[in-house]
Amino acid sequence: MLTQNKDVAIAGAGLVGTLLGIYLKKKNYKVTIFDRSADIRKVKFSGRSINLAMSTRGWNALDRVGIGDEIRKIAIPMDKRAIHLKDGSLTFQPYGINGEAIYSISRSGLNRLMVDLAEKEGVDFKFNQKIWDVNLDTATLYMGENEHGPFKQKTFDMVLGADGAFSRIRHRMQRQNRFDYSQYFLNIGYKELTIPANADGSHKIDSNSFHIWPRGEFMLIALSNDDGSFTCTLFMPFEGENSFEKIDTEEKLTVFFNEYFSDTKDLIPNLQHDYFANPTSSLVTMQCYPWTYKDKVALIGDSAHAIVPFYGQGMNAGFEDITALSDLLDKFPDDIQTVFKNYQEIRKPNADAIAELSYRNFIEMSTKTADADFLLQKKIEAWFTKQHPDKWLPLYDRVTFSLNPYEDALAIGDLQKKVMDKVMQLPNIHKNWQTTEIENYILKLLSKNKADQ
């Protein structure tokens, strides 16, 4: 328990900022959350969303402060991928080896609920407050209508930046000596589309599947909402043969969807409107270090490590930052500088690992999910895991359905890939994979890898 009631400012009333506020309030901090936008509970969402996929790390963070069950009320379990092939056929791929599910949640719906829950805990929200700068040594925020002032100043014991990939708190930290920073934009953007509910409020397609239309360089996904609709996201290059640049008329859009997503014709009745009305958004990976300054300022979530969404771990990773920080605050309640130092040393390698995994997973989702060899490899991995659960946990399960560090998941996943590459090259593997011979071969490869380490 804290020996003093510290006054803390959090920049950003998004998912990570609001959950962080709840955690700190339960530790007897005075918490004020500032956000440059209006109260999300009072505005229509922007058409710029990718639905969230809550998994084990996220639920762990929510359950630890007793709000997991409230969130589950608006979450829909998805225990499998539904792969929509170009010929109109549909196949299913289970997620977890033991029937586990990820959970579809509307980003705006979750954010609204979490602001409510944070307010109930006593967190103070200040909306329409634009932070332009922070004094790192004094934890003083400078706020105003524009970045040239005039400014209102307010000083806190600590300032925590949860203000996203283009964080103003990090912007100030970047102007320090020896601050490392990089950002990398994919040539792939995204646009939100919608599958509306049936007239009776039911879902038009299976609500318990993560729907993917994999088409190589581009793809469409759909995640269910609790009102019977689906939030769809079209990922596509900005430029090129099939791109946002080229598909710039209603006629071209119709031809494109008829060729590549013909089974969505009756699912997305407002395709033309959604496509041209909703913004085309970009995807960025952002990495930086250090994340903290003395005992005054720290970055958390996307402000420290923005990633692309293809592993569904952005929110989950941000929530895991919070649990790591919370544990350290319990361990060193009167030594914030030690807390911050340990926090960034623990989380930075894991943030880098999930960034790499997320980037790689675009290839899996857009291309490999429709590949027969890839599907067989997944079957072999699941079968071997059931035979030897102490020796093998598939990479997806390790990332999504466990609390194992992302850093370990990446390293172990690379070793597993080497093993499976050799297994898939065996003659007649497509016919004879479920055999003692294959089982022993995998055990031999694992033993050799262990000896080589």
C-alpha positions as CSV (number, residue, x, y, z in Angstrom):
1,M,0.0,0.0,0.0
2,L,1.2,3.5,-0.8
3,T,2.5,5.7,2.0
4,Q,1.2,8.7,0.2
5,N,-1.7,9.5,-2.2
6,K,0.1,10.4,-5.4
7,D,-1.5,12.6,-7.9
8,V,-1.3,11.0,-11.4
9,A,-2.2,12.2,-14.8
10,I,-2.9,9.8,-17.7
11,A,-2.9,11.1,-21.2
12,G,-5.4,9.2,-23.3
13,A,-8.9,7.9,-22.4
14,G,-8.6,4.9,-24.7
15,L,-8.7,1.3,-23.6
16,V,-5.2,1.2,-22.0
17,G,-5.6,4.6,-20.3
18,T,-9.0,3.7,-18.8
19,L,-7.9,0.3,-17.5
20,L,-4.7,1.9,-16.1
21,G,-6.8,4.4,-14.3
22,I,-8.8,1.7,-12.7
23,Y,-5.6,-0.1,-11.5
24,L,-4.1,3.0,-10.1
25,K,-7.3,4.1,-8.4
26,K,-7.4,0.8,-6.6
27,K,-3.9,1.5,-5.3
28,N,-5.2,4.8,-3.8
29,Y,-3.8,7.1,-6.4
30,K,-5.6,10.2,-7.3
31,V,-6.1,9.7,-11.1
32,T,-7.1,12.2,-13.8
33,I,-7.4,11.1,-17.4
34,F,-7.1,13.7,-20.1
35,D,-8.2,13.2,-23.7
36,R,-8.1,15.5,-26.6
37,S,-11.4,14.2,-28.0
38,A,-15.0,14.5,-26.8
39,D,-16.4,11.9,-24.4
40,I,-16.7,8.7,-26.5
41,R,-20.0,8.0,-24.8
42,K,-21.5,11.0,-26.5
43,V,-20.2,10.8,-30.0
44,K,-20.8,8.5,-33.0
45,F,-17.9,6.3,-33.9
46,S,-15.8,7.4,-36.9
47,G,-15.9,4.3,-39.2
48,R,-12.2,3.7,-38.5
49,S,-12.4,0.6,-36.3
50,I,-10.9,-2.8,-36.4
51,N,-12.9,-4.9,-33.9
52,L,-11.0,-6.2,-31.0
53,A,-10.1,-9.8,-30.3
54,M,-9.8,-10.3,-26.5
55,S,-7.6,-13.2,-25.5
56,T,-6.1,-14.7,-22.4
57,R,-3.7,-11.8,-21.6
58,G,-6.5,-9.2,-21.9
59,W,-8.9,-11.2,-19.7
60,N,-6.2,-11.7,-17.1
61,A,-5.8,-8.0,-16.8
62,L,-9.5,-7.3,-16.6
63,D,-10.2,-10.1,-14.1
64,R,-7.4,-8.9,-11.8
65,V,-9.4,-5.7,-11.1
66,G,-12.8,-7.5,-11.1
67,I,-14.3,-6.1,-14.3
68,G,-13.9,-9.1,-16.6
69,D,-17.4,-10.4,-16.1
70,E,-18.8,-6.9,-17.1
71,I,-16.8,-7.0,-20.3
72,R,-17.9,-10.6,-21.1
73,K,-21.5,-9.4,-21.4
74,I,-20.6,-7.6,-24.6
75,A,-18.1,-10.2,-25.9
76,I,-18.8,-12.9,-28.4
77,P,-16.6,-16.1,-28.4
78,M,-14.9,-17.1,-31.7
79,D,-13.5,-20.6,-31.5
80,K,-12.4,-20.9,-35.1
81,R,-11.5,-19.2,-38.3
82,A,-14.1,-19.3,-41.2
83,I,-12.1,-19.2,-44.4
84,H,-14.1,-17.9,-47.4
85,L,-12.3,-19.1,-50.6
86,K,-12.5,-17.3,-53.9
87,D,-14.7,-20.1,-55.4
88,G,-17.3,-19.4,-52.7
89,S,-16.5,-22.5,-50.6
90,L,-16.1,-22.3,-46.9
91,T,-13.8,-24.1,-44.5
92,F,-13.2,-23.9,-40.8
93,Q,-10.0,-23.9,-38.7
94,P,-10.3,-24.3,-34.9
95,Y,-8.2,-21.9,-32.9
96,G,-7.1,-23.5,-29.7
97,I,-5.9,-27.1,-29.4
98,N,-8.4,-27.5,-26.5
99,G,-11.4,-25.6,-28.0
100,E,-10.3,-22.2,-26.7
101,A,-11.8,-19.0,-28.1
102,I,-10.8,-15.4,-28.7
103,Y,-13.6,-12.9,-28.1
104,S,-15.0,-10.3,-30.6
105,I,-15.7,-6.9,-28.9
106,S,-16.7,-3.6,-30.5
107,R,-13.8,-1.2,-29.8
108,S,-16.2,1.7,-29.3
109,G,-18.6,-0.4,-27.1
110,L,-15.7,-1.6,-24.9
111,N,-14.2,1.9,-24.6
112,R,-17.6,3.4,-23.5
113,L,-18.1,0.7,-21.0
114,M,-14.6,1.0,-19.5
115,V,-15.0,4.8,-19.1
116,D,-18.2,4.1,-17.1
117,L,-16.4,1.5,-15.0
118,A,-13.4,3.8,-14.4
119,E,-15.7,6.7,-13.3
120,K,-17.4,4.3,-10.8
121,E,-14.0,3.7,-9.3
122,G,-13.5,7.5,-8.9
123,V,-11.3,8.2,-11.9
124,D,-11.7,11.8,-13.0
125,F,-12.0,12.3,-16.8
126,K,-11.2,15.6,-18.6
127,F,-12.4,15.4,-22.2
128,N,-11.6,18.0,-25.0
129,Q,-8.3,18.7,-23.3
130,K,-5.5,18.9,-25.8
131,I,-2.0,18.1,-24.3
132,W,0.7,19.7,-26.4
133,D,3.8,19.3,-24.2
134,V,5.0,18.0,-20.8
135,N,7.9,19.0,-18.6
136,L,9.7,15.7,-18.0
137,D,11.4,16.9,-14.8
138,T,8.4,18.3,-13.1
139,A,5.6,16.2,-14.7
140,T,3.8,19.4,-15.8
141,L,1.3,19.2,-18.6
142,Y,0.7,22.0,-21.0
143,M,-2.8,22.1,-22.5
144,G,-4.6,24.5,-24.9
145,E,-6.6,24.8,-28.1
146,N,-3.5,24.7,-30.3
147,E,0.2,24.0,-29.9
148,H,1.2,27.6,-29.9
149,G,-0.7,28.5,-26.8
150,P,-1.9,30.0,-24.6
151,F,-1.4,27.0,-22.3
152,K,-3.0,25.9,-19.1
153,Q,-0.4,24.2,-16.8
154,K,-0.9,21.5,-14.3
155,T,1.7,19.6,-12.3
156,F,1.4,16.1,-11.1
157,D,3.5,13.5,-9.3
158,M,3.6,11.4,-12.4
159,V,2.4,11.6,-16.0
160,L,1.7,8.3,-17.9
161,G,1.4,8.5,-21.6
162,A,-1.4,6.2,-23.0
163,D,-2.1,8.5,-25.9
164,G,-1.5,6.2,-28.8
165,A,0.9,5.7,-31.7
166,F,1.3,9.4,-32.2
167,S,1.6,10.3,-28.5
168,R,2.4,13.9,-27.5
169,I,4.0,12.6,-24.3
170,R,6.4,10.5,-26.4
171,H,6.9,13.4,-28.7
172,R,8.5,15.3,-25.9
173,M,10.6,12.3,-24.8
174,Q,11.9,12.0,-28.3
175,R,13.7,15.3,-28.0
176,Q,16.0,13.9,-25.4
177,N,19.5,12.8,-26.1
178,R,19.9,9.0,-26.9
179,F,16.2,8.4,-27.3
180,D,15.7,5.7,-30.0
181,Y,12.7,5.9,-32.2
182,S,11.5,4.3,-35.4
183,Q,8.2,4.0,-37.3
184,Y,7.4,1.8,-40.2
185,F,4.2,2.1,-42.3
186,L,2.9,-0.8,-44.3
187,N,1.9,-0.2,-47.9
188,I,-1.4,-1.8,-46.8
189,G,-4.2,0.3,-45.5
190,Y,-7.6,-0.6,-44.2
191,K,-11.2,0.5,-44.6
192,E,-14.2,-0.4,-42.4
193,L,-17.3,-2.0,-44.0
194,T,-20.4,-3.4,-42.3
195,I,-22.5,-6.6,-42.5
196,P,-25.9,-5.5,-41.0
197,A,-28.0,-7.8,-38.9
198,N,-31.0,-9.7,-40.2
199,A,-34.4,-8.0,-39.8
200,D,-34.9,-10.1,-36.6
201,G,-31.6,-9.0,-35.1
202,S,-29.7,-12.3,-35.8
203,H,-26.3,-12.6,-37.5
204,K,-26.2,-13.3,-41.3
205,I,-23.2,-15.6,-40.9
206,D,-21.8,-17.6,-38.1
207,S,-21.2,-15.3,-35.1
208,N,-18.7,-17.6,-33.4
209,S,-16.1,-17.5,-36.2
210,F,-13.5,-15.0,-37.2
211,H,-14.3,-14.7,-40.9
212,I,-11.4,-14.3,-43.4
213,W,-11.5,-13.9,-47.1
214,P,-7.7,-14.4,-47.9
215,R,-6.6,-13.2,-51.3
216,G,-2.8,-12.9,-51.0
217,E,-1.9,-9.2,-51.1
218,F,-5.3,-8.2,-49.8
219,M,-8.0,-9.7,-47.6
220,L,-11.4,-9.0,-46.0
221,I,-12.2,-9.9,-42.3
222,A,-15.4,-9.8,-40.3
223,L,-16.0,-10.0,-36.6
224,S,-19.4,-10.2,-35.0
225,N,-21.1,-7.5,-32.8
226,D,-23.7,-8.1,-30.1
227,D,-26.3,-6.3,-32.1
228,G,-26.3,-8.9,-34.9
229,S,-24.0,-7.0,-37.2
230,F,-20.4,-7.6,-38.2
231,T,-17.6,-5.1,-38.4
232,C,-15.7,-5.9,-41.6
233,T,-12.2,-4.6,-42.5
234,L,-10.8,-4.6,-46.0
235,F,-7.0,-4.6,-45.9
236,M,-5.5,-3.7,-49.3
237,P,-2.4,-1.9,-50.7
238,F,-2.6,1.8,-51.1
239,E,-1.1,1.6,-54.6
240,G,-0.9,-1.2,-57.2
241,E,-3.1,-3.4,-59.3
242,N,-5.7,-4.1,-56.7
243,S,-5.5,-1.1,-54.4
244,F,-7.3,1.8,-52.8
245,E,-5.8,4.1,-55.4
246,K,-7.1,2.0,-58.4
247,I,-10.6,1.2,-57.0
248,D,-11.9,4.7,-57.1
249,T,-15.3,4.4,-58.7
250,E,-18.5,2.5,-57.8
251,E,-18.2,0.5,-61.0
252,K,-14.6,-0.6,-60.3
253,L,-15.6,-1.5,-56.7
254,T,-18.5,-3.7,-57.9
255,V,-16.3,-5.5,-60.4
256,F,-13.6,-6.0,-57.7
257,F,-16.0,-7.4,-55.2
258,N,-17.8,-9.6,-57.8
259,E,-14.4,-11.1,-58.7
260,Y,-12.8,-11.6,-55.3
261,F,-15.6,-11.5,-52.7
262,S,-18.6,-12.7,-54.7
263,D,-20.2,-14.4,-51.6
264,T,-20.5,-11.0,-49.9
265,K,-22.9,-9.5,-52.4
266,D,-26.0,-10.0,-50.2
267,L,-24.0,-9.6,-47.0
268,I,-22.8,-6.0,-47.5
269,P,-25.8,-4.1,-49.0
270,N,-24.2,-0.7,-48.2
271,L,-20.8,-1.6,-49.8
272,Q,-20.7,1.5,-52.1
273,H,-21.6,3.9,-49.3
274,D,-19.3,2.4,-46.7
275,Y,-16.3,2.2,-49.1
276,F,-16.5,5.8,-50.2
277,A,-17.7,7.4,-47.0
278,N,-15.3,5.7,-44.5
279,P,-11.7,6.8,-44.3
280,T,-8.8,4.7,-45.6
281,S,-6.5,4.3,-42.6
282,S,-2.9,3.4,-42.3
283,L,-1.0,0.7,-40.4
284,V,2.2,1.5,-38.5
285,T,4.7,-0.3,-36.3
286,M,6.3,2.1,-33.9
287,Q,9.2,1.3,-31.5
288,C,11.1,3.4,-29.1
289,Y,13.3,3.4,-26.0
290,P,13.5,4.4,-23.2
291,W,9.9,4.3,-22.2
292,T,10.4,6.2,-18.9
293,Y,12.0,9.3,-17.5
294,K,13.3,9.2,-13.9
295,D,10.3,8.8,-11.6
296,K,8.1,11.2,-13.4
297,V,7.0,10.0,-16.8
298,A,6.3,6.7,-18.5
299,L,4.8,5.5,-21.8
300,I,2.4,2.5,-22.0
301,G,0.5,0.7,-24.7
302,D,0.6,2.0,-28.2
303,S,2.5,5.1,-27.2
304,A,5.5,2.9,-26.4
305,H,5.0,0.1,-29.0
306,A,2.3,0.4,-31.7
307,I,1.9,-2.7,-33.8
308,V,-0.1,-3.9,-36.8
309,P,-3.3,-5.7,-35.9
310,F,-2.7,-9.1,-37.5
311,Y,-2.2,-11.1,-34.3
312,G,-5.0,-9.3,-32.5
313,Q,-2.6,-8.5,-29.7
314,G,-2.4,-4.7,-29.6
315,M,-4.9,-4.2,-26.8
316,N,-3.9,-7.5,-25.1
317,A,-0.2,-6.4,-25.1
318,G,-1.2,-3.0,-23.7
319,F,-3.2,-4.5,-21.0
320,E,-0.3,-6.8,-20.1
321,D,1.9,-3.7,-19.8
322,I,-0.5,-2.6,-17.0
323,T,-0.3,-5.9,-15.1
324,A,3.5,-5.8,-15.2
325,L,3.5,-2.2,-14.0
326,S,0.9,-3.0,-11.3
327,D,3.0,-5.9,-10.0
328,L,6.1,-3.6,-9.7
329,L,4.1,-0.9,-7.9
330,D,3.1,-3.5,-5.4
331,K,6.7,-4.6,-5.0
332,F,8.3,-1.1,-4.8
333,P,5.5,1.2,-3.8
334,D,7.8,4.0,-2.6
335,D,10.4,3.7,-5.3
336,I,8.8,4.8,-8.6
337,Q,12.1,5.1,-10.4
338,T,12.9,1.5,-9.7
339,V,9.4,0.6,-10.8
340,F,9.8,2.4,-14.1
341,K,13.3,1.0,-14.8
342,N,12.2,-2.6,-14.2
343,Y,8.9,-2.0,-16.2
344,Q,10.6,-1.0,-19.4
345,E,13.3,-3.7,-19.1
346,I,10.7,-6.4,-18.7
347,R,8.2,-5.1,-21.3
348,K,10.5,-3.8,-24.1
349,P,11.7,-7.2,-25.4
350,N,8.2,-8.6,-25.3
351,A,6.8,-5.6,-27.2
352,D,9.5,-6.0,-29.9
353,A,8.6,-9.7,-30.1
354,I,4.9,-9.2,-30.6
355,A,5.6,-6.5,-33.2
356,E,7.6,-9.0,-35.2
357,L,4.9,-11.7,-34.8
358,S,2.1,-9.4,-35.8
359,Y,3.9,-8.4,-38.9
360,R,4.5,-12.0,-39.9
361,N,0.9,-13.0,-39.2
362,F,-0.4,-10.9,-42.1
363,I,1.2,-13.4,-44.5
364,E,-0.5,-16.3,-42.6
365,M,-3.9,-14.7,-42.6
366,S,-3.9,-13.4,-46.2
367,T,-2.2,-16.3,-47.9
368,K,-1.5,-19.4,-45.8
369,T,-5.0,-19.9,-44.4
370,A,-6.1,-21.0,-47.8
371,D,-3.0,-23.2,-48.4
372,A,-3.4,-27.0,-48.1
373,D,0.1,-27.6,-46.7
374,F,-0.3,-24.9,-44.1
375,L,-3.6,-26.5,-42.9
376,L,-2.0,-29.9,-42.8
377,Q,0.9,-28.5,-40.7
378,K,-1.6,-27.1,-38.2
379,K,-3.2,-30.5,-37.9
380,I,0.1,-32.2,-37.3
381,E,1.0,-29.6,-34.7
382,A,-2.3,-30.1,-32.9
383,W,-2.0,-33.9,-33.0
384,F,1.6,-33.8,-31.7
385,T,0.7,-31.4,-28.9
386,K,-2.0,-33.8,-27.7
387,Q,0.6,-36.6,-27.6
388,H,3.3,-34.5,-25.9
389,P,1.8,-31.4,-24.3
390,D,4.9,-30.9,-22.3
391,K,7.1,-30.7,-25.4
392,W,5.0,-28.7,-27.9
393,L,2.5,-25.8,-27.7
394,P,1.7,-24.2,-31.1
395,L,2.9,-20.7,-31.5
396,Y,-0.7,-19.3,-31.9
397,D,-1.7,-20.9,-28.6
398,R,1.4,-19.7,-26.9
399,V,0.7,-16.1,-27.9
400,T,-3.1,-16.1,-27.6
401,F,-4.1,-18.6,-25.0
402,S,-1.2,-18.3,-22.4
403,L,0.6,-15.8,-20.3
404,N,4.0,-17.0,-21.6
405,P,6.2,-14.0,-22.5
406,Y,5.9,-12.9,-26.2
407,E,9.7,-13.0,-26.3
408,D,9.7,-16.7,-25.5
409,A,6.9,-17.3,-27.9
410,L,8.9,-15.8,-30.8
411,A,12.1,-17.8,-30.0
412,I,10.2,-21.1,-29.5
413,G,8.1,-20.4,-32.6
414,D,11.2,-20.0,-34.7
415,L,12.5,-23.4,-33.5
416,Q,9.2,-25.0,-34.1
417,K,9.1,-23.6,-37.6
418,K,12.5,-25.3,-38.4
419,V,11.1,-28.6,-37.1
420,M,7.9,-28.3,-39.1
421,D,9.7,-27.3,-42.3
422,K,11.6,-30.6,-42.2
423,V,8.5,-32.6,-41.3
424,M,6.5,-31.1,-44.2
425,Q,9.3,-32.1,-46.6
426,L,9.0,-35.8,-45.8
427,P,7.7,-38.1,-48.6
428,N,4.0,-39.0,-48.4
429,I,3.5,-36.7,-45.4
430,H,0.0,-35.8,-46.6
431,K,-1.0,-39.4,-46.3
432,N,1.1,-40.7,-43.4
433,W,1.3,-37.9,-40.9
434,Q,-0.6,-39.4,-38.0
435,T,2.0,-42.2,-37.4
436,T,4.5,-43.3,-34.7
437,E,7.2,-42.7,-37.3
438,I,6.4,-39.0,-37.6
439,E,5.9,-38.7,-33.9
440,N,9.4,-40.1,-33.2
441,Y,10.9,-37.9,-36.0
442,I,9.6,-34.8,-34.4
443,L,10.8,-35.9,-31.0
444,K,14.3,-36.5,-32.5
445,L,14.3,-33.0,-34.1
446,L,13.3,-31.4,-30.8
447,S,16.0,-33.3,-28.9
448,K,18.6,-32.2,-31.5
449,N,17.5,-28.6,-31.3
450,K,17.7,-28.7,-27.5
451,A,21.2,-30.2,-27.6
452,D,22.3,-27.5,-30.1
453,Q,21.2,-24.6,-27.9
